[in-house]
Amino acid sequence: MRFGEPLALALVALVPVAGLLLWFAGRRTRAALARFGARAGRLLERERRGRRRVGNVLLLAAALLLATAAARPQWGREEREITLVGVDVLFALDTSFSMDARDVAPSRMDRARYIASSLLDRIPGNRAGIVAFAGSAFTQCPLTHDLAAVRTLLAGVATGAVENPGTNLAAMIVEAARAFDRQESRHRVVVLLTDGRQDDLRVTPVAEVAAHAETAGIVVLAVGVGTESGATIPVPAESGPTLMRDAAGAPIVNRLDAGALSELAARTGGAFFPVSPDDREIVAMAERIAGMEGGELGDEVSRRYRERFYLPAGAGFALLFAHALVASGGRRSSARADREGAA
């Protein structure tokens, strides 16, 4: 047996406290009545103390059962086959060293991970996966319904994860298409998190990258992680942090290529989102994904415990009803004793 709301078991601990309070209240009542003299004593005898004790026991037992019901006891499992409907979302994270730039706090890479993780929270019911890329690309996490596992692997994505340096958008699209094909995906979205600056010798024109994405049926939602004014790129060194420099020895300033990302997104039927301080891009992407017409993503067997809260709840309400009967019987007895005393 397990409990769906284990914190509610704290209510059970209050039942003995309530029992003590009832006991003290009973003592105070008897002491007060005794001060009125013999007639009160006769009335107290006729009230039948046993009836009140039974009523208190019923009340405490009902409270115990209802507190247990609030904790949602569960036992026995049931299995159901569910047809999952939604969209496949691949998070493509740029792991080139330019993502260490800090024009977006605390760094471009930290911000990219934050955006992806926050978006995961807003797209339950869909499949998700991760592609890491720089000069080449690989699937860090295949498409899965286990979004908790995706979030765990997402936390491990860092700059330098891909050996080949640079930012190769074409390699990313090719790898994303493979990841979708492996799962026979039909509703394909790539959330691209990058500064967009293709600065190596393997640059493919954005139009060609977009054409490949269109052929593969991929919609790109591109997030520009960086600023157009740019920033230098910190590099760790034995003598302390330094800056990445060009062949002439000047610090490299890497700038966001919003134009390339906007073109890629527009050509694939997607959209471009600049990073914002108030998470507007996350909300907008979640709404965009929610508005997409999803399809069947396969069947999944759902296993869950059977809810049994109704058993203690039903018994608890039955005891409350019994307590009400006992209490009403006590009031009738008291009324009869009053009439006899007056006579």
Sequence and secondary structure as in RCSB ss.txt:
>XXXX:A:sequence
MRFGEPLALALVALVPVAGLLLWFAGRRTRAALARFGARAGRLLERERRGRRRVGNVLLLAAALLLATAAARPQW
GREEREITLVGVDVLFALDTSFSMDARDVAPSRMDRARYIASSLLDRIPGNRAGIVAFAGSAFTQCPLTHDLAAV
RTLLAGVATGAVENPGTNLAAMIVEAARAFDRQESRHRVVVLLTDGRQDDLRVTPVAEVAAHAETAGIVVLAVGV
GTESGATIPVPAESGPTLMRDAAGAPIVNRLDAGALSELAARTGGAFFPVSPDDREIVAMAERIAGMEGGELGDE
VSRRYRERFYLPAGAGFALLFAHALVASGGRRSSARADREGAA
>XXXX:A:secstr
 EESSGGGGGGTTHHHHHHHHHHHHHHHHHHHHHTT HHHHHHHHHT HHHHHHHHHHHHHHHHHHHHHHT EEE
EEEEEEEEEEE EEEEEEE SGGGG  SSSS HHHHHHHHHHHHHHH TTSEEEEEEESSSEEEEEEEES HHHH
HHHHTT  TTSSSS S  HHHHHHHHHHHHHHTT SSEEEEEEE     STT   HHHHHHHHHHTTEEEEEEE 
S TT EE EE  TTS EE B TTS B EE   HHHHHHHHHHTT EEEE  TT HHHHHHHHHHHTS  EEEEEE
EEEEEEE THHHHHHHHHHHHHHHHHHHHHHHHHHHHHHHHH 
